[in-house]
C-alpha cells in the first residue's frame, strides 16, 4: 500500500512539473548583449568627415563615400563634410572618398558591434589646365639669312589647393615621344615654353599641324593629371616685307609712315608693326601698333623720335594666334 502511494506521489509531481513548463515556456531574453535575444545586434556604424588636404582644413560637402568591400554602399557628405554609414555587420571595410576635382583616397575601417568607428579623409585637389594654347612662330632673319620656326606653348594652370601646390608642368608630344618643361612666368599660374624646330625629333614643325599635344601637370602631393589635347592649327609660311624706309634710309619727318608689301594669304589675319631703337649693343622696343587691318599696307608712327638708328618689323597674326614676322628693316632719324 505504501509503495503504491509513493508511486502515485511521484507521478503527480511529474504531472505538475510538465504542467508548469507548459504554462510558463522559455524565460524571455531581452538583453541586447545576449546572442539569443531578439534585440541582439551584431552591427555598428562608421562616421566621419572629409576635408581638403592642407591646413587650415576646410570641410568638403557633396563628397561621395563608398564602401567597396565586402558590401557596396554609397553616401554623400553634408555641407560640413560629415557622413555616417549605419547597420554594418562587424568586420573590416574598405572606404573610398571621391569628389570631382580631387584625387580619390581610401581607408580601412574596423567595425565593432554596437560601436561607432570614426574616420577622417583629407582629399588632395587636382591641378587643372584652365587654358592651353599651341601656336607657331615664323621669324625671318638676316644674319644668317634664314627662316626660323618655333612652337609656342602657353597654359594657365589652377589648383583648388592654391597655385603654390603645382610642382611641374610638362609638355608631352606623344607622336614624337618628346617632352619638355614649361616654366612659370611672372603672371600667377601662367606657364610658357618655346620649342625650336631644330630641337624636335625630325626637325620638322610642319609634322605637328593637327597632332595631339598634352600637358602633364603634377602637384606637390604627387598627384598628376593629363590635359585635354591641344593642337597646332597652322604654320604661316608667307611673310610681309618692309618697303619703306629700308636700307638705313635717312628720315627727317617727325612721324614717318612705314610701308610694306605682302601677298595676303587665304585666311583671316591682321598686321602688327614694331619699331625699336639700336642702343650700343642693345635693342630697345619703343613703339608698337596692333590689329592693323589686313587691307592696309602702311602705318604712321605716333612717336617723337630723337636722332639715331632705328629698325622695324611687320608681322601677321591669324585668328588662332599663329605669327609670321618679317626680316627687320633699318632707318636713321636725322633732324
C-alpha positions in Angstrom: 0.0 0.0 0.0 2.8 2.4 0.9 4.6 1.5 -2.3 1.5 2.3 -4.4 1.2 5.6 -2.6 4.8 6.5 -3.3 4.3 5.8 -7.0 1.2 7.9 -7.2 3.0 10.7 -5.4 5.9 10.7 -7.9 3.6 10.6 -10.9 1.6 13.5 -9.5 4.9 15.5 -9.0 5.9 14.8 -12.6 2.5 15.9 -13.9 2.7 19.2 -12.1 6.2 19.8 -13.5 5.0 19.2 -17.0 2.0 21.5 -16.5 4.3 24.2 -15.1 6.6 24.1 -18.1 3.7 24.2 -20.5 2.3 27.2 -18.8 5.5 29.2 -18.4 7.5 28.4 -21.6 11.1 29.7 -22.0 12.1 32.7 -20.0 12.1 36.0 -22.0 15.5 37.2 -23.4 15.6 41.0 -23.7 19.3 41.6 -23.1 20.8 43.2 -26.3 24.2 41.6 -25.3 22.6 38.1 -25.3 23.2 36.5 -28.7 19.9 34.6 -28.3 17.9 37.8 -27.7 15.6 39.0 -30.4 17.0 42.5 -30.0 20.6 41.4 -30.1 22.6 43.4 -32.7 26.0 42.5 -34.3 26.2 45.7 -36.2 28.0 49.0 -35.7 28.5 52.2 -37.8 31.1 54.4 -39.3 31.0 58.1 -39.1 33.5 60.8 -40.2 34.3 63.9 -42.1 36.0 64.9 -45.3 38.4 67.9 -45.5 40.7 69.4 -48.0 44.4 68.4 -48.0 46.2 71.4 -46.4 45.6 73.3 -43.2 43.5 75.2 -42.3 41.3 72.3 -43.2 38.0 73.1 -44.9 35.1 70.6 -44.9 34.2 69.2 -48.3 30.5 68.8 -48.9 29.0 66.5 -51.6 31.9 64.1 -51.5 30.9 60.5 -52.2 31.9 57.9 -49.6 31.8 54.3 -50.9 32.0 51.0 -49.0 33.5 48.7 -51.6 34.4 45.7 -49.5 32.7 43.5 -48.5 29.4 45.5 -49.1 28.6 48.1 -51.7 27.2 51.2 -50.1 27.5 54.9 -51.0 26.6 58.1 -49.2 27.3 61.8 -49.8 28.8 64.2 -47.2 26.7 67.1 -45.9 27.8 70.7 -46.2 30.0 70.3 -43.2 31.8 67.3 -44.7 30.1 64.8 -42.3 28.8 61.4 -43.2 27.5 58.3 -41.4 27.1 54.7 -42.6 25.0 52.6 -40.2 23.9 48.9 -39.7 27.2 47.5 -40.7 28.0 43.9 -39.6 31.2 43.8 -37.5 34.3 43.4 -39.5 36.7 45.3 -41.8 35.6 47.6 -44.6 37.4 49.5 -47.4 36.1 53.0 -47.8 36.8 55.2 -50.8 36.2 59.0 -50.8 35.7 60.8 -54.2 34.9 64.3 -55.2 35.0 66.0 -58.5 38.3 67.9 -58.9 40.1 65.9 -56.1 42.2 62.7 -56.0 40.4 59.7 -54.5 41.5 58.4 -51.2 40.8 55.1 -49.4 40.9 53.8 -45.8 40.3 50.5 -44.0 37.9 50.8 -41.1 37.1 48.1 -38.5 33.5 48.0 -37.2 32.7 46.5 -33.8 29.2 45.5 -32.6 27.2 48.5 -31.3 30.1 50.9 -31.6 31.0 53.8 -33.8 34.2 53.9 -35.8 35.4 57.4 -36.5 37.5 58.2 -39.6 38.7 61.3 -41.4 39.6 61.8 -45.1 41.8 64.6 -46.5 41.4 64.9 -50.2 44.1 66.4 -52.5 42.8 68.9 -55.1 43.9 68.1 -58.6 45.6 70.7 -60.8 43.6 71.9 -63.8 44.8 73.3 -67.2 42.3 76.2 -67.4 43.6 77.4 -70.7 46.0 75.8 -73.1 47.2 77.1 -76.5 49.6 75.8 -79.1 50.8 78.3 -81.7 53.6 78.6 -84.3 56.1 81.4 -84.7 57.8 82.1 -88.0 60.7 84.6 -88.0 62.7 85.7 -91.0 66.3 86.8 -90.2 69.2 88.5 -92.0 72.2 87.1 -90.1 72.3 84.5 -91.2 69.6 84.7 -93.9 67.1 82.1 -92.7 63.6 81.3 -91.6 63.2 80.2 -88.0 60.2 78.2 -86.9 59.2 77.7 -83.3 56.3 76.1 -81.3 54.9 78.3 -78.5 53.0 76.7 -75.6 51.1 78.8 -73.1 48.9 77.5 -70.3 47.0 78.8 -67.3 47.1 76.2 -64.5 44.9 76.3 -61.4 44.6 74.2 -58.3 41.9 74.4 -55.5 44.8 74.0 -53.0 46.5 77.1 -54.5 48.9 77.6 -57.4 51.7 77.0 -54.9 50.7 73.4 -54.9 51.7 73.0 -58.5 55.1 71.2 -58.8 55.7 70.9 -62.5 54.1 71.4 -65.9 55.4 69.2 -68.8 54.6 69.5 -72.5 54.1 66.0 -74.0 54.0 65.2 -77.7 53.3 61.5 -77.9 53.7 61.2 -81.7 57.3 62.3 -81.3 57.9 60.8 -77.9 59.0 64.3 -77.0 58.6 66.2 -73.7 59.9 69.4 -72.2 59.2 71.5 -69.1 57.0 74.6 -69.3 58.3 77.4 -67.0 56.3 79.6 -64.7 56.0 83.3 -65.8 55.6 86.4 -63.7 51.8 86.0 -64.1 50.3 83.8 -61.4 49.5 80.3 -62.7 50.8 81.0 -66.3 53.3 78.7 -67.8 55.1 79.0 -71.1 57.7 77.3 -73.2 59.1 77.9 -76.7 60.3 74.8 -78.7 62.7 75.4 -81.6 62.1 73.3 -84.7 65.7 72.2 -84.5 65.1 70.6 -81.1 62.3 68.4 -82.3 62.9 64.8 -83.5 62.9 65.0 -87.3 63.4 68.8 -87.0 60.2 69.5 -88.9 57.5 71.6 -87.2 55.1 71.0 -90.1 54.6 67.5 -88.9 52.9 68.8 -85.8 49.9 70.5 -87.5 46.8 68.8 -86.2 48.7 66.5 -83.9 47.7 66.0 -80.2 49.8 67.8 -77.7 49.2 67.4 -74.0 50.2 69.0 -70.7 51.1 66.7 -67.8 50.7 68.6 -64.5 51.9 67.3 -61.2 51.3 68.8 -57.7 53.3 68.8 -54.5 51.4 65.8 -53.1 52.4 63.7 -56.1 49.0 63.7 -57.9 49.2 64.3 -61.7 46.7 64.9 -64.5 46.9 65.0 -68.3 45.1 67.8 -70.0 42.8 67.6 -72.9 44.8 67.7 -76.2 45.9 71.0 -77.7 46.6 71.2 -81.4 48.6 73.4 -83.7 46.2 74.8 -86.3 48.6 76.4 -88.8 52.1 77.4 -89.7 52.2 80.7 -91.6 54.9 80.3 -94.3 54.4 83.7 -96.0 55.9 86.9 -94.5 55.3 90.6 -95.3 58.3 92.5 -96.5 59.1 96.1 -95.4 59.1 98.5 -98.4 59.9 101.9 -96.9 62.0 103.1 -95.1 64.7 100.4 -95.6 68.5 100.1 -96.0 69.2 102.7 -93.3 67.4 105.4 -95.3 67.6 108.9 -93.8 64.3 110.0 -92.4 63.7 113.7 -91.4 60.0 113.8 -90.8 58.9 113.6 -87.2 56.3 110.9 -87.7 57.4 108.7 -90.5 55.0 106.4 -92.4 56.1 102.7 -92.6 55.1 100.8 -95.7 55.2 97.1 -96.6 54.2 94.8 -99.4 52.5 91.4 -99.0 50.6 88.8 -100.8 47.7 88.2 -98.5 47.1 84.6 -97.5 43.7 82.9 -97.9 42.7 83.2 -94.3 41.7 85.9 -91.8 44.6 87.9 -90.3 45.8 91.2 -89.1 49.2 93.1 -89.1 51.4 94.3 -86.2 54.2 96.7 -86.6 57.1 97.0 -84.1 59.7 99.8 -84.0 62.9 99.6 -82.0 66.0 101.7 -81.4 69.6 100.4 -81.6 71.4 101.5 -78.4 75.1 100.4 -78.3 74.9 96.6 -78.1 71.2 96.5 -77.2 67.8 96.9 -78.8 65.0 98.8 -77.1 61.4 98.5 -78.2 59.8 101.9 -78.5 56.6 101.7 -80.4 54.0 99.1 -81.5 50.8 99.1 -83.4 48.4 96.1 -83.2 45.4 94.9 -85.1 46.1 96.7 -88.3 43.6 95.8 -90.9 44.6 93.1 -93.5 43.7 95.6 -96.2 46.3 98.1 -95.0 49.9 98.2 -96.1 51.2 101.2 -94.2 51.0 102.9 -90.8 52.1 106.3 -89.5 54.3 106.1 -86.3 53.0 108.2 -83.4 56.3 108.6 -81.6 58.6 111.6 -81.0 61.9 110.3 -82.4 65.3 111.5 -81.4 68.2 111.3 -83.8 69.7 107.8 -84.1 69.4 104.4 -85.7 66.1 102.5 -85.7 64.6 99.3 -87.0 61.1 97.9 -87.7 59.3 94.7 -88.5 55.8 93.9 -89.7 54.1 90.7 -88.6 50.9 88.9 -89.5 48.7 87.2 -86.9 45.9 84.7 -87.7 42.8 84.2 -85.6 44.5 81.3 -83.7 47.5 83.3 -82.6 50.0 82.0 -85.1 52.6 84.6 -86.1 54.9 85.3 -89.1 57.4 88.1 -88.8 59.3 89.9 -91.5 63.0 90.5 -91.6 63.9 93.8 -89.9 64.3 97.0 -91.9 66.6 99.8 -90.7 66.4 103.6 -91.0 68.2 106.6 -89.5 66.5 109.7 -88.0 68.2 113.0 -88.7 66.8 116.4 -87.9 
